[in-house]
């Protein structure tokens, strides 16, 4: 279910709620029995900015991929951030191509953690 949010925020739900801020960082909130747990997701660094078209779709794809692999929400948020950063370096909507191994190597370089 979509919640109403100010223009500066984009919200969506996939069993959990994630909020992407236009300022560059993202927050993830997982419901808890007593209170929401909020995690700040650091932005991934892009190598170059060519075209931002499709970055939101790439961000969501990274989040969904992480959720489908059963990863924790902070890791999913970092995957989403990296997907957006990788996309911005290519022209067009979704023209970037890389293998999962290449993505995992970029993830390790950006965040210092291994995916698998």
NORJOMO-V988537 format. One record per helix or strand. SS is the DSSP state (hx for helix, st for strand). FROM is the first residue (numbers start at 1). TO is the last residue. If there is no record, write none. Layout:
ss/from/to
SS/FROM/TO
SS/FROM/TO
This chain:
ss/from/to
st/9/13
st/17/21
st/26/30
st/37/41
hx/55/68
hx/73/87
hx/100/111
